[in-house]
Amino acid sequence: MSGPFDQVRTTQPQGAVGIDWSNPLTRGMQFAITPLGILGAATPKTPSSSGIAFTFNPVVSTPIATGVASPSVSSHSAFLLARHTSMSVVRVPFYLTNRVSANNGWGFYTYASSGSFPSQTLKLAYVHGGIAAYQGTVSVPGANTTFLPVGFSAKVSSTVDFYASGAFVESLAIGSITQSTDAIQIGADVFFAGGFADCDTPLIAYWNRSLSAQEHASLAANPWQLFAKRSNSIFVCLASPVSSITLTSGSDLETSSSTTGVVTQVQVLVGANSSQAATSATGVVTQTHVLVGANSSQAATSATGVVTQNQVLVGADSSEAATSATGVITQIYTTLVGSNCTEDATSATGAIIQIAVLVGAASGQSATGSTGAISQVHVLVGTGSSQAATSSTGVVTQIQVLVGANSSEDATSSTGVVTQTHTTLTTANCTQDASSSTGTIGSAGSLLVANCTEDATSATGIITQTHVLVGANSSQAATSGTGAITQVHITLVTANCSQSATSATGVIVDTQTVVASSASQAATSGTGIVTQTHLLVSVNSSQAATSATGVITQTHVLVGANSNQDATSGTGSIGQIQILTVVGSTQDALSGTGTIGGSGTLTVAGSTQDATSGTGAISAVIVMVAANCSESATSGAGSVTQNQVIVAANSSEASTNSSILITQVHTTLVGSGSSQSATSDMGVVTLNQSLSAQSCSESGTSGTGSILQTCIIQVSDCNQTSSVPYVAVTLTSNLTALNCTQYNLSASVDLALGDYRIGRYVTSEAKNVFITSVNTDRYIESANDEIFITSVTNRIYIR
């Protein structure tokens, strides 16, 4: 509401002041846009004697999206301040347009008359429908050196009137418009190839009605009247030591100094480039301010006393600083709504507390304390915001809400505890970092948008991260020299999420839920234990754990295609408990001397499980229900145990051991073409299987140990073999279908009756050979003992 002493604005506003809706000119106005600062914007801005202007050029500028759709009414108007800095006939600037296709929308632009720049003059043009351009024939001089008030008033299906410097220039008949629902843009290039000319404008306004000639003249005389009137306040100075002042004009200065006393400031600063400073040797400094002008500055300095600042900053490029040698610094910033605002607090030994709301782009907050605690509670909603806290020995605590793109949070402490509690990070490319030499690091955050990053680094302290990551390409990393690392990630729901933990000697614990494609989890420890508990439900997920001597435990659920799990340990045990339910999943375990235990469920085709150990035992308990699954276990000296259920075709199981026992207990092989094999140099091989599909194969090979096969074969073309040089081979089988075959070969033991059947060729035996029936030729080259033949249908040759 306007006051009795308020004045109509005659200059460009220095802050967000609003619109003077009491002015009749604002009737039907959809927007009035003017820049507030010149730094950190996607669209460049240029200062001039007339104010700050948007600069559009074909290389670095970005069109401004107004968010206002083209009106559906039959008339509209625009007014702007135009200036060209370069120009050619084929490169023209579109100040206003909503044209997005060949035949829809409209645009208002300027173009060059004949001649060379900068002597060219300006012509006005209006185009719509993509088929008709209505260019004024009267040249308007002076647009290359100063801002020229220009505009148009269009009555669709009737005429378009051009205005320059408040005067009528020309009226042209126009046709009807095919309306576009796209929002109006400023500084776009949509009509002509090759970009557009360099041009500046500090003000553009748009109406959904046709302005009159008198209104154009009024706007040209004072275009800034559209904005809210300038407020005037009464100045009242209170008795010392308290000052209560309102500064309403630019470049005002206010200072307070006290040797030992209290300094209290209560101010309202609304002019640009205002400055406030308070200095006290030992006393308390208190500042309570409202800063609404751009480039305002506030500073408080105390040698030993407390510094307290309570401010509202709404102008761009505002700055706040508090410095205390030993006292506490408290900063409570209600609102920072202008871009490029900065807050700094520095204390040698005292505590630093910052409570801020930053809503302007590229805002920055920093706190530095040698030994004191640092607490930051912030809300950052502008793009490119930054928060940093540094303490040598004190505690660093950050509680923030970051909702602007490219926001950054950093906490660094030499020995103190670092705690980060980030409620929301909702825009792209947010970053959170915590570093401590010996202290504990705790992070609890929610990362909701793409390319978020969280890092924690500690030399000896504990690292704890509790996060929710829901944006694509999110990353979490924890590095500790000797301390434990705990990561509890509730949700990673978008593609290409990454989690990593690295510790030289400490324990690493990961508990994660990863539900998006290409998620990655890694844990690396020199000697400590690595524990991973994961749920991976999307394609191309990856899990890896590496430990030099520590135990690795992995408990996974992998339900996305091409998921991968790896565990590598030098001497420690590896335990894997997995469920792999999609195509192409892989599980690998590699240990030098430790035990490997794997309990998995493979339910889709092409899944692979491998376990390799130098000397340790290998245990695999697996369910394989899809085609082309593969399981293998290799141990130098340790035991190999596999318990599997294979129900799909072409599944494969293999175990290799140098000297110790190999045990395979396969409950069911029901798919055709399944294969099981066991190879041991000296150890015992035991197979207990049920083969119920065609073309299943089982084989066992041992250098000196026993081979025991207990099989039930129920369909045709199944095959079982065993081979051992010195010890007994035992086969206990139930063959119920055609063409099933079982045979064994042992060099030093009696062969059981019926072991050598039709079609076998015996070259040499040390003991008796028993042949129950021969239907075809039988060749025996040498026999040291007797040969017993009970029945011969054809002939037998003995050499």
Number of C-alpha atoms within 10 A of each C-alpha: 9 13 11 8 11 14 14 16 18 15 14 18 23 23 21 19 13 12 17 19 13 13 14 10 17 19 13 15 18 18 16 20 16 20 22 24 24 18 16 14 17 11 18 19 22 16 13 10 6 11 17 22 25 26 22 28 23 16 9 10 18 17 17 17 13 14 12 15 14 21 17 11 11 15 19 22 23 25 24 25 23 25 23 29 16 18 24 17 13 14 21 24 28 26 24 24 25 25 27 17 12 12 16 18 22 23 23 23 19 24 25 24 19 13 11 13 15 14 15 22 22 24 20 24 19 24 20 25 20 18 9 13 15 17 19 21 14 14 16 20 14 16 22 21 12 15 20 22 25 26 29 29 24 24 20 18 13 13 16 24 22 26 22 24 19 21 16 17 18 16 18 15 13 19 14 12 17 12 18 20 15 16 16 24 21 22 27 25 23 17 20 12 10 11 17 26 24 21 24 26 26 24 22 21 20 22 22 21 20 20 22 13 17 12 14 27 18 15 21 22 14 14 22 21 21 23 22 22 24 19 16 16 14 7 10 10 10 10 8 8 13 15 17 16 19 20 23 20 14 18 14 16 14 16 13 18 18 17 13 16 15 20 23 20 22 16 19 19 27 26 24 26 21 24 22 20 19 23 24 24 19 21 20 25 28 21 22 17 22 22 30 27 30 29 23 28 23 22 20 28 25 28 21 22 23 26 29 21 23 18 23 20 28 26 30 30 28 28 24 22 20 26 26 29 21 22 23 26 29 22 25 19 22 17 20 32 26 27 29 29 28 22 23 20 26 25 29 21 22 23 28 29 21 24 20 23 22 32 24 25 28 26 29 23 24 20 27 24 29 21 22 23 27 31 20 25 18 22 24 32 25 25 26 23 29 24 24 21 27 26 30 21 22 24 26 31 22 25 20 23 21 32 25 24 25 21 28 24 23 20 27 27 29 21 22 23 26 30 22 26 19 23 18 19 32 22 22 23 22 28 23 24 20 28 26 29 21 22 23 25 30 22 25 18 23 23 32 23 22 24 21 29 22 24 20 28 26 29 21 22 23 26 29 21 25 20 23 22 31 25 26 23 21 28 24 23 20 27 25 29 21 22 23 26 30 20 25 18 22 16 18 30 23 22 23 20 28 23 24 20 28 26 28 20 22 24 26 27 20 23 18 23 22 31 23 24 24 22 29 23 24 21 28 27 30 21 22 23 27 30 21 24 18 20 21 31 23 22 23 21 29 23 24 20 28 25 29 21 22 23 27 29 22 23 19 22 21 31 23 23 22 21 29 23 24 18 27 23 29 20 22 23 28 29 22 25 18 22 21 31 23 22 23 20 29 22 23 18 26 23 30 20 22 23 26 30 22 25 18 22 21 29 23 21 22 19 28 23 22 20 27 24 29 20 22 23 28 29 23 25 18 22 22 28 22 22 23 21 29 22 22 21 26 24 28 20 22 24 26 30 20 25 18 23 21 30 24 23 23 21 28 21 23 20 27 24 29 21 22 22 24 30 20 26 18 22 17 20 29 22 23 22 20 27 22 22 21 26 25 28 19 19 23 26 30 20 23 18 23 22 30 21 22 22 20 28 20 22 22 27 25 27 19 18 22 25 28 19 25 16 21 17 25 19 20 19 18 25 19 21 17 25 22 25 17 16 19 21 25 17 19 12 16 14 18 13 14 11 12 19 15 20 18 20 19 16 16 14 16 16 19 11 11 12 16 20 15 15 11 13 13 14 10 13 18 13 16 15 22 18 19 16 15 19 12 13 15 19 15 16 13 13 16 11 11 10 14 11 13 10 11 15 10 10 11 13 9 10 7
